[in-house]
Amino acid sequence: MKHIRNFCIIAHIDHGKSTLADRLLDYTGSVTEREKKEQLLDSMDLERERGITIKSHAIQMEYTYKGEQYILNLIDTPGHVDFSYEVSRSIAACEGALLIVDAAQSIQAQTISNLYLALENDLEIIPVLNKVDLPSANPEEVTDDIVDLLGCKPEDVIHASGKTGFGVDNILAAIIERIPAPTGNPDEPLQALIFDSVYNPFRGVETYFRVLNGTIKKGQNIKFIATGKTYFADEIGTLKLKQFPRQEIKAGDVGYVITGIKEAKEVKVGDTLTDAKNPTTNVIEGFEDVKPMVFAGIYPVDTEDYEELRASMEKLQLNDASLVFTPESSAALGFGFRCGFLGMLHMEIIQERLEREFDMTVITTVPNVSYHAFTKKYPETPIIVNNPSDLPDPSGLDRVEEPYIKATIITKADFVGNVMSLCIEKRGMITNQTYLTTERVEMTFDMPLAEIVFDFYDRLKTVSKGYASFDYHPIGMKPSKLVRVDILLNSQPVDALSALIHADNAHSIGKKMCEKLKELIPRQQFDIPIQAAIGAKIIARETIKALRKDVTAKCYGGDISRKRKLLEKQKKGKKRMRQVGNVEIPQQAFMAVLKLND
C-alpha cells in the first residue's frame, strides 16, 4: 500500500487541469503515441466542443521514482461551479490534491471554494503554478497570493506548464513525497466507497469505487449497504485508459466492478460496498447531499416517449448524481419530470446530453422553485405550488409564502458595491459583512430562492469579473406578494411559459417576455398577438405581423376601389385563418425566456 498515491486535480475553470493531466499521462508513459490527443480524459463530445470538463475522470498511472515502482490514481475534476458536486465526490476518494493556479489569472473564486472542500476532507494540498510560459504570466505575484492563501512556503509552489511539459517531473516527485499513502487494513472486512458509475448498454452498470479497508476479489458476493442488495462481482479491475481486469484489488486502490446490474436505481453514489458474507459495520460518512439551485420541467416532445425519457434520465443520473427528478404533469405538455439542477449551465448540459446520448428531444419549461399557497377557506394547510398552474384562484387566496435562503458571497473588496446592488435588486436584505483579509469580503444576505434561480449566478460572476463564490442554505418560508403572469399566444394561454413573479416586477418581466417571444416565434399567415396577463388583466402586448402575399400586384393604375376590394377579401381570409390557426413555439423560445437580462 505504501506505493499507492490517490490524488485529484482542482482549479478554477480554464486554469489548465486537463492539459496538465495529459502531460502527466505522457510523462508516466500511460498513453501510447497512437492514443495521444488534447484533453485526453474529456471523453464526451460536449466536453471537447466547449473546452470544459463536465465529468470527473479516474485513471491509473505507473511511475518509477528512485528505483521504486509507484501506482498513481489520478482523478481530473471539473472547474465550473455548476459541477462542484463532482469535485466533492472526487475529493472523498483521495488523500491529496493538486491545486492548480493560472500564472496569468491568479486565484479565483472556484479555486478558493474547491480548496476549502479539500481542506475539510484533510487532503494534502500541492500548489502548482501553471502556464508560467505565457508572456502575460506573473509568477512572483501569484506565488505570493498562493502563500497568503495556503500559509505554505514560496518554495513549496511548483512552477509548471501544461503546454510545454515543464515542471511535470517535479509535480510527480511532490505527489510521491508529500501525499500520504492510503491507510487501511487489507485483512479487515471489505469497505469501499462508490464515487461514480456509468451505464454500459451491453454490460449494465459499471461502478467505480475506492477500497478503504479489506480486499475485493473477482467472483466474490458483494453487498450495497444503501439498497441492501447482494450481487456477484463478474469482473473487477483498474481504470487505465481502457479497463484492465484484475483478480483482486486491495485496500487503498481505486477500481471498477461490473455486476450485471441493469436497474439504474440500484446504484447510489456515495454508498458503501462490502462483503455479503462478512459485512463491515461502519458505513462511510462525509458525503454531502446535493443542493439543486434551479428547478425546471423536462417533457418529451411526444407523450408516448415518457417511459423512454424516464429510462434515459435514470441512466444519466448514474453518470451525473447531482441530477434530481420527480414525475409531474402539465395541461399543455402532458407527462414529464420536474428536475433539480445545480445551475443554468448544468441544465443546458443535461438537455444536450439527453439529445445526444439518448436521442430524446425534450422541451424544458421556465425554471422556478416550490411555493406554499394558503386559501381563505383553509388558512392553516399549505397547498404546495410546484407549477404556476397549481396556484389557486386569486379570489380565494389568503397568502403565498416563498422559500428564503441565507446566501454567503465571498468577493474582492473592489466589487462590494456591485454585488450589493445586484442582491438588493434581487430583493435581498444584507445581514452581515466581514472582511476576511484587506482584499476579501464575506457578505451574508437573506433573499428569496426564486430570485437566484434565473440568472443570479451568471450575473454575480459578471459584476465581480468571475471573482465571487456563492453558497447558500435554506432558512424557511416567508409570506410574499406573488402573482401569476400568464402568456397568451393568439388568445390561448401557454402554461409552460407561465411564471410566478413578485408583484413589483410583474409588469417589466411580462413586457420583456413578450418582446423576446416576438423575436423568436416565426411569422405566420396571420397576425399573432402575444400578451402577458395577470388573471384577466392584460399588462403587456406585442404583435407579430402577418406574412402577406401582395394581392394588389396585378392592379396597376385604375380605380382604388379594385385594390380595396382585394385587400378586404385578404383581410377576411386572415381573420378566418386566425380563428383556426395554431402557433408552434420553437424550443429556443422556452430557453430564451430564462435569459431575459442578456
Disulfide bonds with the S-S distance in Angstrom:
none
